[in-house]
Amino acid sequence: MNTNTKEFLEIVKELLDVPSPGKYEFAMADTIAAYAAKGGHKAQRTPEGNLTVRFKAKNPDGPLTIMAAHMDEIAMAITGIYPNGDLKVCRVGGLQTYKLGERMLEILTVTGEKIKCLFSIGSEHGGFNGKTTNLAQYSPQWKDVRVITGLTPEQLEAKGVRVGLGMTPISDGRGPYVFGDEKDPLVAAWTFDDRAGIAMLIQILIRLKAGEFIPENPLMIAFTVQEEAGCYGAKILTARERPEIFIAVDGCPIVDASCHVVDERPGCWIKDGITVYDPLLLEDFKKAAKSAGTEVQIMSYATAGSDASSVYAAGFVPRIGFIGHVRENSHGFEVAKLKVFDNALKLIETYIRENC
């Protein structure tokens, strides 16, 4: 395992320990800002909660490129409090009940306190509390689940728990776990989306230390809020900055195993459920990958979306691209080849040095 990979795993492990539901990305932003400082960069907080690092350019009036990863994770939000203190919840982003199973969660209060609770589907005996007798075909919906707190509504109120707060699975057991063939291992975690993208951009900031790398044209590394619930952070950022190029750094889920595989090649999107990505940027990514000693898988989706396609659809940027790792089990316990992260890092760094 090389130095880049060890560093990546260490960063991802720290990021996995930080709960980051949408609108509660404060602790994640603090963690990223501390890493940026290690590279000599001063990260700026924007009013909407994004975190940005701006590079001085040789041509300060040239076209701006923004390369971004989102800080929020798929999560749940409280929609109601039952008389016994149990919670009614809904999903935020693409989280599904069957991906969670029954496991411990934590509520993140506005004071930063984490309150443990249990995601519950109910008793199987008697047909999941009388909901069904066909257990083999039972698929719980969000209306069927409860979150058990063990506290009364009054105790919850005293702790600052209220409708609207976010919750995520506890950090224990999130990973990352390296397993399989020792020469070409897999790595799994709940979830890489988008901590892997954050980790790679942190590594980029460390490699492009402040003052040592001066791009030809303006470059910004950004960490955005609320991608999972509407890409609001990226929309506000691009509406203000008006970049020429916006590149999302995120994951590439496999939806058709006959077309794509989990291997060491990074993925680059050409189409998603919102729009078609810039084909000339894709050619630049392919050239950068070749220079970095790898190649890319070209990914096309019928229903997915990203910060990049959302800001393009909003009319805030004329050219968009996407670079990421190819993974299985999206929005759950995601798994990828360990080598893909090092190759994606090399692709990103090479692209920046050759094109920005």
Secondary structure, DSSP 8 states (H G I E B T S, - for coil): --HHHHHHHHHHHHHHTS--BTT--HHHHHHHHHHHHHTT---EE-TTS-EEEEE--SSTTS--EEEEEE--B-EEEEEEE-TTS-EEEEEESS--HHHH-S-EEEEE-TTS-EEEEEEE---SHHHHHHT-S-GGG----GGG-EEE-SS-HHHHHHTT--TT-EEEE-STT---EEES-TTS-EEEEE--TTHHHHHHHHHHHHHS-TTT---SS-EEEEEES-TTTT-HHHHHHHHHH--SEEEEEEEEE-S-TTT---SS--EEEEE-SS-B--HHHHHHHHHHHHHTT---EEEE-SS---HHHHHHHTTS-SEEEEEEEEEBSTTSEEEEEHHHHHHHHHHHHHHHHHH-
